[in-house]
Amino acid sequence: MQENWEEYRRRIIGLGESSMKKSYYPELQKKIEDLEENQKNLNAIVSSISDGIVIHNQKGEIISLNKRAQELFNLNDNEVSHYSLLNLHVDGCNYSELIKIWENVVNGNHIEIDWCVKQAHTASEIFVQLSLNKIFWNNKHAIIAVVRDFTERKKFEKQLIEAREKAEKSEERYNIAMTAVNEAIWDWNVKESLTYFDSRYYTIAGYEPNEFPSDFNEWIKRVHKDDIDECLTTIENTVVGKTENFEIEFRFVRKNGDWMWLRGKGKIVERDENGKVARMIGTHTDITDKKNLEIELIEHKENLELLVKERTEELEAANEELVSINEELFDQRNELETTLERLHATQNQLIQSEKMASIGILTAGIAHEINNPVNFISSGVVGLELLTSKLIAAIKEYVEVSRTIGNEETDRLLIEIDTKYDVRKSIENISNILKAIQTGVERTTAIVKGLRTFSRMDNETKTTIKVSELINSTLTILFNKYKNRIEIQTTFEANDEILCFPGKLGQLLLNIILNAIQAIEANGIISIETLRNDKKNIFTIKVYDNGKGMPVEILKKIFDPFFTTKPVGQGTGLGLSLVHGIINDHNGDIKVKSSEGKGTEFTITLPIN
């Protein structure tokens, strides 16, 4: 701008550079100096103002711009001629519309527009307000643009619009929610006696919004007279601090004069410096349909109660007769169930007994058939042992005689025969073989004896037996179950004869000892002890194992028929049930002590005779 003014000054005075330095034409010179001073002041003002000023020719080319405009457009004095305000527009701008605006300004119209400008050398965009006017500049028409930056204001406006849109959406959601739940809001400034009702407060009762004043007394006028006292008392209790909130149901008059039911809720939200209630907020909910339904239900209930009473009186008479019949039938049913359970248990025990009887018959036959050859073997072993002894004695005498009366040839032959047949060693082995055969015969005899004992299960006659023999027979039969892993420890009374059913007592011992064996999963000990008390006529058998034991809940059920802890197909659940039955047959008793992980002890008590 300064350079343009100097050129303009030269033209006014019509002088060259040299003549301007002289002080001709004093009056004119004074005016020029005044003009220069004014121009400096104007330049200072233009440079200091916060708005940008841009001078264009009519084609839109920038002629000059102040310091603020340089900052806004990121231009300097050397770049001014290369830029036009028209080519600083952002991408997507309606360029044809901008040309029309420029033509209007060129035609002398004053135009103000909001425009988005792209700064030179950067991609930054700023929002500006342009005030465009046509002026004379250096004796030519020019366009002056006053540029005001409102980028920050634009951002704030955008944020404000977004906030307003969010608020509107939030208010819309709030109104939808309140409409959905059929609730109205009230706000009571207790300290200043000011009340606010929202629009739903009115429309919920059929009024137009703000149709009556938002006033506490206006609310009282519309509350049913029978509900006013209770409402006021409830609110007063909250105001004076007895409660922090309240809830009450009351009737409220609609615009059409009908009564509706409302549920009012209120809560203290603010107190003054003295702790007194300053503000309360609450809701009103339309519960008319709920109340009407309750009234209908009460009426139905009363009608039903009357009907039930009539029916009850009719049924009570018939019920008395049915009760007596039912009690009789109940007793009969219980008796039948008990009988059925007994029959079922007896049936299974009979089946088991029948099986055992069949096994007993089979066992007796097997024992008899085995016993005969065993007797032959036993007798033969005795005879064989006697003959062998004689034969060995004769051989020894032959040898002695040959050595006494023989010659060298005879001695040589005896040595040769002895070497060939290993006579001496054979004579020694014969004795050992006979002892082994005798041991086998005794073992077989013991097994047969045990089988004979268990073949008498169907014998209903009591017999005096030695309990130790019965226990040993049982251990013989079960030997294969515990050999090489369980140590059997026995302590027997010297006099252990008692009067009993041998077959049944053998079955009892078989089941008890077998359970003890099965309770020991690896190696262990089974201890069997007998005790006799002649004064009390009691004989006691104790069987203890250090196996896995039983928990209390299982211990309570072990004598129940069909109860078993074994997998399906591996146990009938009748073993200990039969034991209990055999104990009863002997008028005896059985007790069990068990500790899980430590072992179990059965104590069997039987009468001696």
C-alpha positions as CSV (number, residue, x, y, z in Angstrom):
1,M,0.0,0.0,0.0
2,Q,2.9,2.4,0.8
3,E,4.4,2.0,-2.7
4,N,1.1,2.7,-4.3
5,W,0.8,5.9,-2.3
6,E,4.2,7.2,-3.4
7,E,3.4,6.7,-7.0
8,Y,0.1,8.5,-6.5
9,R,2.0,11.4,-4.8
10,R,4.3,11.8,-7.8
11,R,1.4,12.1,-10.2
12,I,-0.3,14.7,-8.1
13,I,2.6,17.2,-8.0
14,G,3.9,16.3,-11.5
15,L,7.5,16.2,-10.4
16,G,10.3,13.7,-10.8
17,E,12.4,12.2,-8.1
18,S,14.9,15.0,-8.0
19,S,12.4,17.8,-8.0
20,M,10.5,16.1,-5.1
21,K,13.4,16.5,-2.8
22,K,13.3,20.3,-3.3
23,S,11.0,22.6,-1.4
24,Y,9.1,24.2,-4.3
25,Y,5.5,25.1,-4.0
26,P,5.5,25.5,-0.2
27,E,1.7,25.4,0.1
28,L,1.3,22.4,-2.0
29,Q,4.2,20.7,-0.2
30,K,2.5,21.3,3.1
31,K,-0.7,19.6,1.8
32,I,1.4,16.7,0.5
33,E,3.1,16.3,3.9
34,D,-0.3,16.3,5.6
35,L,-1.5,13.8,3.2
36,E,1.6,11.7,3.8
37,E,1.0,11.9,7.6
38,N,-2.7,10.9,7.2
39,Q,-1.6,8.0,4.9
40,K,0.9,6.8,7.6
41,N,-1.9,7.0,10.2
42,L,-4.3,5.2,7.9
43,N,-1.6,2.5,7.2
44,A,-1.0,2.1,11.0
45,I,-4.8,1.8,11.6
46,V,-5.2,-0.7,8.7
47,S,-2.2,-2.8,9.9
48,S,-3.4,-2.9,13.5
49,I,-7.1,-3.8,13.0
50,S,-8.0,-7.5,13.7
51,D,-9.8,-7.9,10.3
52,G,-7.9,-8.6,7.1
53,I,-8.2,-6.1,4.2
54,V,-7.6,-7.3,0.6
55,I,-7.6,-5.0,-2.5
56,H,-8.5,-6.8,-5.8
57,N,-8.7,-5.6,-9.3
58,Q,-12.0,-6.4,-11.0
59,K,-10.6,-9.7,-12.3
60,G,-10.2,-10.9,-8.8
61,E,-6.4,-10.6,-8.7
62,I,-4.9,-9.4,-5.3
63,I,-3.3,-5.9,-5.6
64,S,-2.6,-5.4,-1.9
65,L,-3.4,-6.8,1.5
66,N,-2.7,-5.8,5.1
67,K,-0.7,-7.7,7.7
68,R,-3.8,-9.5,9.2
69,A,-4.8,-10.7,5.7
70,Q,-1.3,-12.0,5.1
71,E,-1.6,-14.0,8.3
72,L,-5.0,-15.4,7.5
73,F,-4.1,-16.5,3.9
74,N,-0.4,-17.4,4.8
75,L,0.9,-15.0,2.1
76,N,3.7,-12.4,1.9
77,D,4.1,-9.3,-0.3
78,N,6.2,-11.1,-2.9
79,E,3.5,-13.7,-3.5
80,V,0.5,-11.4,-3.7
81,S,0.5,-11.1,-7.5
82,H,0.3,-14.8,-7.9
83,Y,-2.9,-15.3,-6.0
84,S,-6.5,-14.4,-6.3
85,L,-9.2,-14.6,-3.6
86,L,-11.2,-16.6,-6.0
87,N,-8.6,-19.5,-6.3
88,L,-8.2,-19.8,-2.5
89,H,-11.6,-21.5,-2.2
90,V,-11.7,-25.0,-0.8
91,D,-12.4,-28.2,-2.9
92,G,-16.1,-28.8,-3.4
93,C,-17.0,-25.1,-3.4
94,N,-19.7,-23.9,-5.7
95,Y,-17.4,-21.9,-8.0
96,S,-20.1,-20.8,-10.4
97,E,-22.1,-19.3,-7.5
98,L,-18.9,-17.5,-6.3
99,I,-18.5,-16.0,-9.8
100,K,-22.0,-14.7,-9.7
101,I,-21.4,-13.1,-6.3
102,W,-18.2,-11.4,-7.6
103,E,-20.1,-10.1,-10.7
104,N,-22.7,-8.5,-8.4
105,V,-19.9,-6.7,-6.4
106,V,-18.3,-5.5,-9.7
107,N,-21.7,-4.1,-10.6
108,G,-21.6,-2.0,-7.5
109,N,-23.5,-4.2,-5.0
110,H,-22.4,-4.6,-1.4
111,I,-22.2,-8.3,-0.6
112,E,-21.6,-10.1,2.7
113,I,-20.9,-13.8,2.6
114,D,-19.6,-16.6,4.8
115,W,-16.8,-18.5,3.1
116,C,-14.4,-21.3,3.7
117,V,-10.9,-20.4,2.5
118,K,-7.9,-22.7,2.0
119,Q,-4.6,-21.2,3.3
120,A,-1.8,-21.0,0.8
121,H,1.0,-23.6,1.1
122,T,-1.1,-25.7,3.5
123,A,-4.2,-27.9,3.6
124,S,-5.6,-25.9,6.5
125,E,-9.1,-24.4,6.1
126,I,-10.5,-21.3,7.9
127,F,-14.0,-19.9,8.0
128,V,-14.2,-16.2,7.2
129,Q,-16.9,-13.6,6.8
130,L,-16.3,-11.4,3.7
131,S,-17.7,-7.9,3.3
132,L,-17.2,-7.0,-0.4
133,N,-17.5,-3.4,-1.9
134,K,-16.5,-1.7,-5.1
135,I,-14.1,1.3,-4.6
136,F,-11.7,3.6,-6.6
137,W,-8.0,2.6,-6.1
138,N,-5.3,4.6,-7.9
139,N,-7.9,6.0,-10.2
140,K,-9.2,2.6,-11.1
141,H,-12.2,0.5,-10.0
142,A,-11.2,-2.1,-7.4
143,I,-12.8,-4.5,-5.0
144,I,-12.1,-4.3,-1.3
145,A,-12.7,-7.3,0.9
146,V,-12.9,-7.0,4.6
147,V,-12.1,-10.5,5.9
148,R,-13.1,-11.5,9.5
149,D,-11.9,-14.8,10.8
150,F,-14.7,-16.8,12.6
151,T,-13.2,-20.3,12.5
152,E,-13.3,-20.7,16.3
153,R,-16.9,-19.3,16.3
154,K,-17.8,-21.8,13.6
155,K,-16.3,-24.7,15.6
156,F,-18.2,-23.5,18.6
157,E,-21.4,-23.2,16.6
158,K,-20.8,-26.8,15.3
159,Q,-20.3,-28.0,18.9
160,L,-23.4,-26.2,20.0
161,I,-25.5,-27.7,17.2
162,E,-24.2,-31.2,18.0
163,A,-24.9,-30.6,21.7
164,R,-28.4,-29.3,20.9
165,E,-29.1,-32.3,18.7
166,K,-27.9,-34.7,21.5
167,A,-30.0,-32.8,24.0
168,E,-33.0,-33.0,21.6
169,K,-32.5,-36.7,21.1
170,S,-32.0,-37.2,24.8
171,E,-35.2,-35.2,25.6
172,E,-37.0,-37.2,22.9
173,R,-35.9,-40.5,24.4
174,Y,-36.8,-39.2,27.8
175,N,-40.3,-38.2,26.6
176,I,-40.8,-41.6,24.9
177,A,-39.6,-43.4,28.1
178,M,-41.9,-41.3,30.3
179,T,-44.8,-41.9,28.0
180,A,-44.0,-45.7,27.9
181,V,-44.0,-45.9,31.7
182,N,-47.0,-43.6,32.0
183,E,-45.2,-41.3,34.5
184,A,-45.2,-37.5,35.0
185,I,-42.5,-35.4,36.8
186,W,-42.9,-32.7,39.4
187,D,-40.3,-30.5,41.0
188,W,-41.1,-28.6,44.2
189,N,-38.9,-25.8,45.6
190,V,-40.1,-26.0,49.2
191,K,-38.0,-23.0,50.4
192,E,-39.4,-20.6,47.7
193,S,-42.8,-22.3,47.3
194,L,-42.3,-22.8,43.6
195,T,-43.6,-25.9,41.8
196,Y,-42.9,-27.3,38.3
197,F,-45.1,-29.8,36.4
198,D,-43.8,-31.3,33.2
199,S,-46.1,-31.7,30.2
200,R,-47.0,-35.3,31.1
201,Y,-48.3,-34.1,34.4
202,Y,-51.1,-32.5,32.5
203,T,-51.7,-34.8,29.6
204,I,-51.8,-37.9,31.8
205,A,-55.1,-36.6,33.2
206,G,-56.4,-35.3,29.9
207,Y,-55.4,-31.6,30.4
208,E,-53.4,-29.5,27.9
209,P,-49.9,-28.6,29.0
210,N,-49.9,-25.7,31.5
211,E,-53.7,-25.6,31.5
212,F,-53.6,-24.9,35.2
213,P,-50.8,-23.2,37.2
214,S,-47.9,-25.3,38.5
215,D,-48.9,-24.7,42.1
216,F,-49.2,-27.0,45.1
217,N,-52.7,-25.6,45.9
218,E,-53.8,-26.4,42.4
219,W,-52.8,-30.0,43.0
220,I,-54.7,-30.1,46.3
221,K,-57.8,-28.8,44.5
222,R,-57.8,-31.9,42.2
223,V,-57.2,-34.6,44.9
224,H,-60.2,-36.5,46.1
225,K,-61.5,-35.2,49.4
226,D,-61.2,-38.6,51.1
227,D,-57.5,-38.8,50.2
228,I,-56.3,-35.2,51.0
229,D,-55.6,-35.8,54.7
230,E,-53.5,-38.9,54.1
231,C,-51.6,-37.2,51.3
232,L,-50.8,-34.1,53.3
233,T,-49.7,-36.1,56.4
234,T,-47.4,-38.2,54.2
235,I,-45.8,-35.2,52.6
236,E,-45.5,-33.3,55.9
237,N,-43.7,-36.3,57.5
238,T,-41.1,-36.0,54.7
239,V,-40.8,-32.2,54.9
240,V,-40.2,-32.2,58.7
241,G,-37.5,-34.9,58.2
242,K,-39.3,-38.1,59.5
243,T,-38.6,-39.8,56.2
244,E,-36.3,-39.2,53.2
245,N,-38.9,-40.2,50.6
246,F,-42.5,-41.2,50.3
247,E,-45.0,-43.1,48.2
248,I,-48.7,-42.8,48.3
249,E,-51.7,-43.7,46.2
250,F,-54.6,-41.2,45.7
251,R,-57.4,-40.2,43.4
252,F,-57.0,-37.3,41.0
253,V,-59.7,-35.7,38.9
254,R,-59.4,-35.8,35.2
255,K,-60.4,-32.9,32.9
256,N,-63.6,-34.7,32.0
257,G,-64.5,-35.0,35.7
258,D,-63.7,-38.7,36.1
259,W,-61.5,-39.9,38.9
260,M,-58.2,-41.6,38.1
261,W,-55.8,-43.3,40.5
262,L,-52.2,-42.0,40.8
263,R,-49.2,-43.3,42.6
264,G,-47.1,-40.4,43.9
265,K,-43.5,-40.8,44.8
266,G,-41.2,-38.1,46.2
267,K,-37.6,-37.8,47.3
268,I,-35.6,-35.0,49.1
269,V,-32.8,-33.9,46.7
270,E,-31.7,-30.7,48.5
271,R,-31.5,-29.2,52.0
272,D,-30.5,-25.7,53.1
273,E,-27.7,-24.7,55.4
274,N,-29.8,-25.6,58.4
275,G,-30.7,-29.1,57.2
276,K,-34.3,-28.2,56.3
277,V,-35.8,-29.5,53.2
278,A,-35.2,-27.1,50.3
279,R,-36.3,-29.1,47.2
280,M,-38.1,-32.3,46.4
281,I,-38.6,-34.1,43.1
282,G,-41.0,-36.9,42.3
283,T,-43.3,-38.7,39.9
284,H,-47.0,-39.4,39.4
285,T,-47.9,-42.7,37.8
286,D,-51.3,-43.6,36.4
287,I,-52.4,-46.8,38.2
288,T,-56.1,-46.5,37.3
289,D,-56.2,-49.8,35.4
290,K,-54.3,-51.6,38.2
291,K,-56.7,-50.2,40.8
292,N,-59.8,-51.1,38.8
293,L,-58.4,-54.6,38.4
294,E,-57.8,-54.8,42.1
295,I,-61.4,-53.7,42.8
296,E,-62.7,-56.3,40.3
297,L,-60.5,-58.9,42.0
298,I,-61.9,-57.9,45.4
299,E,-65.4,-58.3,44.1
300,H,-64.6,-61.6,42.5
301,K,-62.9,-62.7,45.7
302,E,-66.0,-61.8,47.8
303,N,-68.2,-63.7,45.3
304,L,-65.8,-66.7,45.3
305,E,-65.7,-66.7,49.1
306,L,-69.4,-66.8,49.3
307,L,-69.6,-69.6,46.7
308,V,-66.7,-71.5,48.5
309,K,-68.5,-71.1,51.8
310,E,-71.7,-72.7,50.3
311,R,-69.7,-75.4,48.7
312,T,-67.6,-76.0,51.8
313,E,-70.7,-76.6,53.9
314,E,-71.9,-79.1,51.3
315,L,-68.5,-80.8,51.1
316,E,-67.8,-80.9,54.8
317,A,-70.7,-83.3,55.4
318,A,-69.5,-85.6,52.7
319,N,-65.9,-85.1,53.7
320,E,-66.5,-86.5,57.2
321,E,-67.6,-89.8,55.8
322,L,-64.8,-89.8,53.2
323,V,-62.2,-89.1,56.0
324,S,-63.2,-92.2,57.9
325,I,-63.2,-94.3,54.8
326,N,-59.9,-92.9,53.7
327,E,-58.3,-93.6,57.1
328,E,-59.4,-97.1,56.9
329,L,-58.1,-97.5,53.4
330,F,-54.9,-95.8,54.4
331,D,-54.4,-98.3,57.2
332,Q,-55.2,-101.2,54.9
333,R,-52.7,-99.9,52.3
334,N,-50.0,-99.5,54.9
335,E,-50.6,-103.0,56.1
336,L,-50.6,-104.4,52.6
337,E,-47.4,-102.5,51.7
338,T,-45.7,-103.9,54.8
339,T,-46.9,-107.4,54.1
340,L,-45.8,-107.1,50.5
341,E,-42.4,-105.9,51.5
342,R,-42.1,-108.9,53.9
343,L,-43.3,-111.3,51.2
344,H,-40.8,-109.8,48.7
345,A,-37.9,-110.1,51.2
346,T,-39.1,-113.6,52.2
347,Q,-39.4,-114.7,48.6
348,N,-35.9,-113.6,47.8
349,Q,-34.5,-115.2,50.9
350,L,-36.4,-118.4,50.0
351,I,-35.0,-118.3,46.5
352,Q,-31.5,-117.8,48.0
353,S,-32.1,-120.6,50.5
354,E,-33.3,-122.8,47.7
355,K,-30.2,-122.0,45.7
356,M,-28.1,-122.7,48.8
357,A,-30.0,-126.0,49.4
358,S,-29.3,-127.0,45.7
359,I,-25.7,-126.1,46.1
360,G,-25.6,-128.1,49.4
361,I,-27.0,-131.2,47.6
362,L,-24.5,-130.7,44.8
363,T,-21.7,-130.1,47.3
364,A,-22.6,-133.2,49.4
365,G,-22.5,-135.3,46.3
366,I,-19.1,-133.8,45.2
367,A,-17.7,-134.3,48.8
368,H,-18.9,-137.9,48.8
369,E,-17.4,-138.7,45.4
370,I,-14.1,-137.0,46.3
371,N,-14.0,-138.6,49.7
372,N,-14.0,-142.2,48.3
373,P,-10.8,-141.8,46.2
374,V,-9.2,-139.7,48.9
375,N,-9.8,-142.6,51.4
376,F,-8.2,-145.0,48.8
377,I,-5.3,-142.7,48.4
378,S,-4.9,-142.2,52.1
379,S,-5.0,-145.9,52.8
380,G,-2.7,-146.6,49.9
381,V,-0.2,-144.0,51.1
382,V,0.0,-145.7,54.5
383,G,0.5,-149.2,52.9
384,L,3.0,-147.8,50.4
385,E,5.0,-146.1,53.2
386,L,5.1,-149.5,55.1
387,L,6.1,-151.5,52.1
388,T,8.7,-148.9,51.0
389,S,10.2,-149.0,54.4
390,K,10.6,-152.7,54.3
391,L,11.9,-152.6,50.7
392,I,14.6,-150.1,51.7
393,A,15.6,-152.1,54.7
394,A,15.9,-155.2,52.5
395,I,18.0,-153.4,50.0
396,K,20.3,-152.2,52.7
397,E,20.7,-155.7,54.1
398,Y,21.5,-157.1,50.5
399,V,24.2,-154.5,50.2
400,E,25.7,-155.4,53.6
401,V,25.6,-159.1,52.8
402,S,27.2,-158.6,49.4
403,R,30.0,-156.6,50.9
404,T,30.6,-159.3,53.6
405,I,30.7,-162.4,51.5
406,G,31.3,-160.9,48.1
407,N,34.4,-160.4,46.0
408,E,35.8,-157.5,44.0
409,E,33.5,-158.2,41.1
410,T,30.4,-158.0,43.3
411,D,31.5,-154.8,44.9
412,R,32.1,-153.3,41.4
413,L,28.7,-154.3,40.2
414,L,27.0,-152.8,43.4
415,I,28.8,-149.5,42.8
416,E,27.9,-149.6,39.1
417,I,24.2,-150.2,39.9
418,D,24.2,-147.5,42.6
419,T,25.7,-145.1,40.1
420,K,23.4,-146.0,37.3
421,Y,20.1,-145.7,39.3
422,D,21.2,-143.2,42.0
423,V,19.9,-145.6,44.6
424,R,20.9,-143.6,47.7
425,K,19.3,-140.4,46.5
426,S,16.1,-142.2,45.3
427,I,15.8,-143.8,48.8
428,E,16.0,-140.3,50.4
429,N,13.4,-138.8,47.9
430,I,10.9,-141.6,48.5
431,S,10.4,-140.4,52.0
432,N,9.9,-136.8,50.9
433,I,7.4,-137.8,48.2
434,L,5.3,-139.8,50.6
435,K,5.2,-136.9,53.0
436,A,4.0,-134.6,50.2
437,I,1.3,-137.1,49.2
438,Q,0.2,-137.3,52.8
439,T,0.0,-133.5,53.0
440,G,-2.1,-133.3,49.9
441,V,-4.4,-136.0,51.2
442,E,-4.9,-134.1,54.5
443,R,-5.6,-130.8,52.6
444,T,-8.2,-132.6,50.4
445,T,-9.7,-134.2,53.5
446,A,-10.1,-130.7,55.1
447,I,-11.8,-129.3,52.0
448,V,-14.2,-132.3,51.8
449,K,-14.9,-131.8,55.5
450,G,-15.7,-128.1,54.8
451,L,-17.9,-129.0,51.9
452,R,-19.8,-131.5,54.1
453,T,-20.4,-128.7,56.7
454,F,-21.9,-126.4,54.1
455,S,-24.0,-129.2,52.5
456,R,-26.2,-129.2,55.7
457,M,-27.8,-125.7,54.9
458,D,-31.3,-127.3,54.7
459,N,-30.8,-129.1,58.1
460,E,-33.3,-127.5,60.5
461,T,-32.0,-129.5,63.4
462,K,-29.6,-127.8,65.9
463,T,-26.4,-129.7,66.5
464,T,-23.5,-129.1,68.9
465,I,-20.4,-128.2,66.9
466,K,-17.0,-126.7,67.5
467,V,-17.0,-123.2,66.2
468,S,-13.2,-123.3,65.5
469,E,-13.7,-126.2,63.2
470,L,-16.4,-124.4,61.3
471,I,-14.2,-121.3,61.0
472,N,-11.2,-123.3,59.8
473,S,-13.4,-125.1,57.2
474,T,-14.6,-121.6,56.0
475,L,-11.0,-120.4,55.7
476,T,-10.1,-123.6,53.8
477,I,-12.8,-123.0,51.3
478,L,-11.8,-119.3,50.9
479,F,-8.1,-120.0,50.9
480,N,-7.7,-119.1,47.2
481,K,-9.3,-115.7,47.8
482,Y,-6.7,-114.5,50.3
483,K,-3.6,-116.6,49.8
484,N,-0.2,-114.8,49.5
485,R,-1.7,-111.4,50.4
486,I,-3.7,-111.5,53.6
487,E,-2.5,-112.7,57.0
488,I,-5.2,-114.6,59.0
489,Q,-4.8,-114.3,62.8
490,T,-7.0,-116.6,64.9
491,T,-7.6,-116.7,68.7
492,F,-10.0,-119.5,69.7
493,E,-11.5,-120.4,73.1
494,A,-10.5,-123.9,74.2
495,N,-14.1,-124.9,74.8
496,D,-15.9,-123.5,71.8
497,E,-18.8,-126.0,71.4
498,I,-22.2,-124.4,70.9
499,L,-25.7,-125.6,69.9
500,C,-26.5,-124.2,66.4
501,F,-27.6,-124.8,62.9
502,P,-24.2,-125.7,61.4
503,G,-25.0,-125.0,57.8
504,K,-26.5,-121.6,58.5
505,L,-23.8,-120.6,60.8
506,G,-21.2,-121.7,58.2
507,Q,-23.1,-119.5,55.6
508,L,-23.0,-116.6,58.1
509,L,-19.2,-117.0,58.6
510,L,-18.6,-117.4,54.9
511,N,-20.4,-114.1,54.1
512,I,-18.7,-112.2,56.9
513,I,-15.2,-113.4,56.2
514,L,-15.7,-113.0,52.4
515,N,-16.7,-109.4,52.9
516,A,-13.6,-108.9,55.1
517,I,-11.4,-110.4,52.3
518,Q,-13.1,-108.2,49.6
519,A,-12.6,-105.0,51.8
520,I,-8.8,-105.5,51.7
521,E,-7.7,-104.4,48.2
522,A,-4.0,-105.3,48.6
523,N,-2.2,-106.8,51.6
524,G,-3.7,-106.8,55.0
525,I,-4.8,-108.6,58.2
526,I,-7.9,-110.4,59.2
527,S,-8.3,-111.2,62.9
528,I,-10.8,-113.8,64.1
529,E,-11.4,-114.2,67.9
530,T,-13.9,-116.3,69.9
531,L,-15.0,-115.6,73.5
532,R,-17.2,-117.7,75.8
533,N,-19.2,-116.5,78.8
534,D,-21.0,-119.4,80.4
535,K,-22.6,-117.2,83.1
536,K,-24.4,-115.2,80.6
537,N,-24.8,-118.2,78.2
538,I,-23.1,-116.1,75.4
539,F,-20.6,-117.1,72.8
540,T,-19.0,-114.2,70.8
541,I,-17.3,-114.3,67.4
542,K,-15.3,-111.2,66.4
543,V,-14.1,-110.7,62.8
544,Y,-11.9,-107.7,62.2
545,D,-10.2,-106.5,58.9
546,N,-8.0,-103.5,58.3
547,G,-9.5,-102.8,54.9
548,K,-11.1,-99.7,53.4
549,G,-14.0,-99.4,56.0
550,M,-17.4,-97.9,55.4
551,P,-18.9,-94.3,55.8
552,V,-21.7,-93.8,58.2
553,E,-24.4,-93.4,55.5
554,I,-23.5,-96.9,54.0
555,L,-23.1,-98.5,57.4
556,K,-26.8,-97.8,58.1
557,K,-28.0,-99.7,55.1
558,I,-25.7,-102.9,55.0
559,F,-28.4,-105.2,56.4
560,D,-31.1,-103.9,54.0
561,P,-32.2,-106.5,51.4
562,F,-30.7,-105.8,47.9
563,F,-28.4,-103.0,49.1
564,T,-25.0,-103.4,47.6
565,T,-22.0,-101.1,46.8
566,K,-20.7,-103.5,44.2
567,P,-21.1,-102.9,40.4
568,V,-24.2,-104.2,38.7
569,G,-23.9,-108.0,38.2
570,Q,-21.3,-108.5,40.9
571,G,-23.5,-108.6,44.0
572,T,-27.1,-109.4,44.9
573,G,-27.3,-107.3,48.0
574,L,-28.6,-110.3,50.0
575,G,-25.4,-111.5,51.7
576,L,-25.6,-109.5,54.9
577,S,-29.4,-109.6,54.8
578,L,-29.2,-113.4,55.0
579,V,-26.6,-113.0,57.8
580,H,-29.1,-110.9,59.7
581,G,-31.8,-113.5,59.2
582,I,-29.5,-116.3,60.4
583,I,-28.7,-114.3,63.5
584,N,-32.4,-114.0,64.2
585,D,-32.8,-117.8,63.6
586,H,-30.3,-118.3,66.4
587,N,-31.8,-115.6,68.7
588,G,-28.5,-113.9,68.6
589,D,-27.2,-110.3,67.8
590,I,-24.8,-108.7,65.4
591,K,-23.1,-105.3,65.7
592,V,-20.8,-103.5,63.3
593,K,-18.1,-100.8,63.9
594,S,-16.4,-99.3,60.9
595,S,-14.1,-96.3,60.2
596,E,-13.5,-95.2,56.7
597,G,-9.9,-95.9,55.6
598,K,-9.2,-97.9,58.8
599,G,-11.2,-101.1,58.8
600,T,-14.4,-102.9,60.0
601,E,-15.2,-105.2,62.9
602,F,-18.3,-107.5,63.1
603,T,-19.3,-108.8,66.6
604,I,-21.6,-111.8,66.5
605,T,-23.3,-112.9,69.8
606,L,-25.0,-116.3,70.0
607,P,-26.5,-118.3,72.8
608,I,-24.3,-121.3,73.8
609,N,-27.3,-123.7,74.1
